[in-house]
Amino acid sequence: MGRSFRLGTTTVQANGVELGIERFGREDDPLVLLAGGTTMLSWPDAVCERLAAGGRHVVRYDLRDSGGSTTLDPEQPAYDLRDLAADAAALVGALGVETAHLGGVGVSGMVAQVAALDHPETFSALTLVATRPVAPGPVDEDLPDHDPAVLDALFSYPMPDWTDRDAVAVFAAQGAEMMGDDPEQARATASRIWDRTLSRDPAVHQANQLGMVFSRIDCAPRWRERLGELDLPTLVVHGRADPFFPLGNGEAMAAEISAARLLVLDDMGTALPSTASAPVAAAMLAL
């Protein structure tokens, strides 16, 4: 990858909101749309660059109330999970194409599942990273829940001053160690997220860093029972060391989606590591 494939950042209107996007690659190549979880920076630059080098037009974007997208009040969101799924489908049309390979990581993996189910004509392939087939909240009995010791440690750790860039970066690095992630990648990503957050409101900074909005939006009705309807090529990527959505969640999705392949990364925790860009991008390009 000797040259940069970045085409720059902008905003695009879709489904009545402005969505912050960044493009990589040639605009006439097949589209890979990567939903942020919740900001676009949950997709490492290296993954986007490799996909673009492989002949894809990559667009990563921020969900509502994060990054460069429409931000109103993350503490009282006036939309639900299906609105976010509709955003993804509308963004494909706004980008001037009919279909796209859709990727979701973490909470946006839930958005991606619902988008593919509700808008099957819009999505040609699906990549689901470090997510699960049910909404935030109580988990199904057959699925492993969050590691209680890790969550206890996370919630007992004092929150930073969300308007202090350095404090937020340190907080992110310390949390990454608990989650099995690379502290330095987390520190750098948190700083970049902070720089992209235009508001001085601490609640907005917190929402950008932690994606807390998903604890406040309506995610009903359930969609797990519909996963068998999906017949599009699907890649499920999961970390063997993920304490937040343990591996059994990825295994369940791969088993319930007929055309799914499971890629387990032994050294991955909760976040998609830049060091895994080569196998992840290669698997995505093979869909």
C-alpha positions in Angstrom: 0.0 0.0 0.0 2.4 2.6 -1.2 -0.1 5.4 -1.7 -2.9 7.0 0.2 -6.4 6.0 -0.8 -8.2 8.6 1.2 -10.6 10.9 -0.6 -11.5 13.1 2.4 -14.3 13.7 4.8 -17.6 15.4 4.3 -21.3 15.2 5.4 -24.1 13.6 3.4 -27.8 14.1 4.0 -29.7 10.8 4.3 -33.0 9.9 5.9 -33.4 13.5 7.1 -30.1 13.8 9.0 -26.5 14.8 8.2 -24.1 11.9 8.4 -20.4 12.5 8.7 -18.5 10.3 6.3 -14.9 9.6 5.1 -14.2 8.0 1.7 -11.3 5.8 0.5 -10.6 4.5 -2.9 -12.2 5.0 -6.3 -15.8 6.1 -6.3 -16.8 3.9 -9.2 -15.6 0.7 -7.4 -18.1 -1.4 -5.5 -19.2 0.2 -2.2 -18.3 -1.0 1.2 -20.2 1.0 3.8 -18.8 0.8 7.4 -21.1 2.0 10.2 -19.3 3.5 13.2 -19.7 2.0 16.6 -20.6 4.8 17.3 -18.0 6.9 15.5 -16.4 5.9 12.2 -13.0 5.6 13.9 -14.0 2.2 15.3 -13.0 1.0 11.8 -9.1 1.3 11.7 -7.6 3.3 8.9 -5.6 0.2 7.9 -8.7 -1.8 7.2 -10.2 0.9 5.1 -6.9 1.4 3.2 -6.6 -2.3 2.5 -10.2 -2.6 1.3 -9.6 0.4 -1.0 -6.4 -1.2 -2.3 -8.4 -4.3 -3.1 -10.8 -2.4 -5.4 -13.5 -1.2 -3.1 -14.9 2.3 -2.6 -15.0 2.5 1.2 -17.2 4.9 3.1 -17.0 4.8 6.9 -19.6 7.0 8.7 -20.6 8.2 12.1 -23.9 7.2 13.6 -26.3 9.9 14.8 -25.2 11.8 17.9 -21.5 11.1 17.2 -18.6 12.5 15.2 -19.6 14.7 12.2 -23.2 13.5 12.1 -26.3 15.3 13.4 -26.0 15.7 17.1 -29.0 16.9 19.1 -29.2 15.4 22.6 -27.4 12.0 23.2 -29.1 11.7 26.6 -32.6 11.9 25.1 -32.4 10.5 21.5 -35.5 10.9 19.4 -34.9 7.9 17.2 -34.7 4.1 17.5 -32.6 1.3 16.2 -34.6 1.0 13.1 -34.1 4.6 12.3 -30.3 4.0 12.4 -30.8 1.0 10.1 -32.8 3.2 7.7 -30.0 5.7 7.8 -27.6 3.1 6.5 -30.0 2.2 3.6 -30.6 5.8 2.7 -26.9 6.6 2.8 -26.3 3.9 0.1 -28.8 5.8 -2.2 -27.4 9.2 -1.3 -24.0 7.9 -2.4 -25.4 7.2 -5.8 -25.4 3.4 -5.9 -28.0 0.7 -5.5 -26.3 -1.9 -3.3 -23.4 -2.1 -0.8 -21.5 -4.4 1.4 -22.4 -3.3 4.9 -20.1 -3.5 8.0 -21.0 -3.0 11.6 -18.7 -3.2 14.7 -19.9 -3.4 18.3 -23.3 -1.6 18.6 -23.3 -0.8 14.9 -23.2 -4.5 14.3 -26.7 -4.5 15.7 -27.6 -1.7 13.3 -26.1 -3.7 10.4 -28.1 -6.8 11.2 -31.4 -4.9 11.3 -30.5 -2.9 8.2 -29.9 -6.1 6.2 -33.1 -7.6 7.4 -35.3 -4.6 6.8 -33.7 -3.5 3.5 -32.6 -6.7 1.8 -32.5 -5.1 -1.6 -29.9 -2.6 -0.5 -27.2 -4.8 0.9 -25.2 -7.4 -1.0 -22.9 -8.6 1.8 -22.5 -8.2 5.6 -19.6 -8.0 8.0 -20.4 -8.2 11.7 -17.5 -7.4 14.1 -17.5 -7.9 17.9 -21.3 -7.8 18.2 -24.2 -10.0 19.2 -27.7 -10.9 17.8 -29.7 -9.2 20.6 -30.1 -5.6 21.8 -28.4 -4.0 24.8 -29.9 -5.2 28.0 -30.7 -8.7 29.3 -29.1 -11.4 27.1 -30.7 -14.7 25.9 -30.0 -17.7 28.1 -27.9 -19.4 25.5 -25.6 -16.4 24.9 -22.7 -15.5 27.1 -23.1 -12.2 28.8 -20.6 -9.5 29.6 -17.7 -10.7 31.9 -19.0 -9.5 35.3 -15.5 -9.0 36.8 -14.5 -6.8 33.8 -17.7 -4.8 34.0 -17.3 -4.3 37.7 -13.7 -3.0 37.2 -14.8 -0.7 34.4 -17.8 0.8 36.3 -15.7 1.3 39.4 -13.1 3.3 37.6 -13.7 7.1 37.9 -14.9 8.9 34.8 -12.6 11.6 33.4 -13.3 15.2 32.7 -14.9 14.7 29.3 -13.7 18.1 28.1 -10.0 17.3 28.9 -8.4 15.7 25.9 -5.5 14.2 27.7 -7.7 12.8 30.6 -10.0 11.2 28.1 -7.1 9.6 26.2 -5.7 8.1 29.5 -9.1 6.9 30.5 -9.5 5.1 27.1 -6.1 3.5 27.4 -6.8 2.2 30.9 -10.2 0.8 29.8 -8.6 -0.9 26.8 -6.4 -2.9 29.0 -9.4 -4.3 30.9 -11.2 -5.1 27.6 -8.2 -7.0 26.0 -7.5 -4.1 23.6 -4.3 -2.3 22.6 -4.0 0.6 25.0 -1.9 2.8 22.6 -4.4 2.3 19.7 -7.2 3.2 22.2 -5.4 6.3 23.4 -4.7 7.5 19.8 -8.3 6.8 18.7 -9.8 8.5 21.7 -7.7 11.6 21.0 -8.9 11.6 17.4 -12.5 11.2 18.5 -12.1 14.1 20.9 -10.7 16.3 18.2 -13.7 15.5 15.9 -16.2 16.4 18.6 -17.1 20.0 18.0 -19.4 20.4 21.0 -18.0 21.5 24.4 -20.8 19.6 26.2 -19.4 16.8 28.4 -22.4 14.6 27.6 -21.6 14.8 23.9 -18.0 14.0 24.5 -19.0 11.0 26.6 -21.4 9.8 24.0 -18.8 10.0 21.3 -16.3 8.0 23.4 -18.6 5.4 25.0 -21.6 5.1 22.7 -23.9 5.5 25.7 -26.8 6.4 23.4 -27.5 2.7 22.9 -28.6 2.3 26.5 -31.3 5.0 25.8 -32.7 4.1 22.4 -35.6 1.7 21.7 -34.2 -1.4 20.1 -37.5 -3.3 19.9 -38.7 -5.6 18.3 -36.2 -8.5 18.5 -34.5 -9.6 15.3 -32.5 -12.7 16.3 -35.4 -15.0 15.2 -35.2 -13.5 11.7 -31.5 -14.1 11.1 -32.3 -17.2 9.2 -33.9 -15.0 6.5 -30.5 -13.6 5.6 -29.1 -15.2 2.5 -26.3 -12.7 1.7 -22.6 -13.6 2.1 -21.7 -12.7 5.7 -18.5 -12.5 7.6 -18.6 -12.7 11.4 -15.4 -11.4 13.0 -14.9 -12.0 16.8 -12.1 -11.9 19.3 -11.4 -14.9 21.3 -10.5 -12.6 24.2 -13.6 -10.4 24.0 -15.0 -9.9 27.6 -17.8 -7.6 26.6 -19.5 -9.7 23.9 -17.8 -13.0 24.5 -17.1 -15.3 21.5 -20.3 -17.4 21.9 -22.2 -14.4 20.5 -20.3 -14.5 17.3 -20.6 -18.2 17.1 -24.4 -18.0 17.5 -24.7 -15.4 14.7 -22.5 -17.4 12.3 -24.6 -20.5 13.0 -27.9 -18.8 12.5 -27.0 -16.9 9.2 -26.9 -19.5 6.5 -24.2 -18.0 4.4 -22.0 -16.9 7.2 -18.3 -17.5 7.8 -16.7 -17.1 11.3 -13.3 -15.5 11.6 -11.9 -15.8 15.1 -9.0 -13.6 16.0 -7.0 -15.0 18.9 -5.4 -11.8 20.0 -8.5 -9.6 19.6 -10.6 -8.3 22.6 -13.5 -5.9 22.1 -12.0 -3.5 19.5 -10.9 -4.3 16.0 -7.1 -4.0 16.1 -5.1 -2.3 13.4 -2.8 -5.3 13.5 -5.6 -7.5 12.2 -6.2 -5.4 9.1 -4.7 -7.8 6.7 -6.8 -11.0 7.5 -10.0 -8.9 8.1 -9.7 -7.0 4.9 -8.8 -10.2 2.9 -11.9 -12.0 4.4 -14.1 -9.0 3.5 -12.8 -8.8 0.0 -13.6 -12.5 -0.5 -17.3 -12.1 0.2 
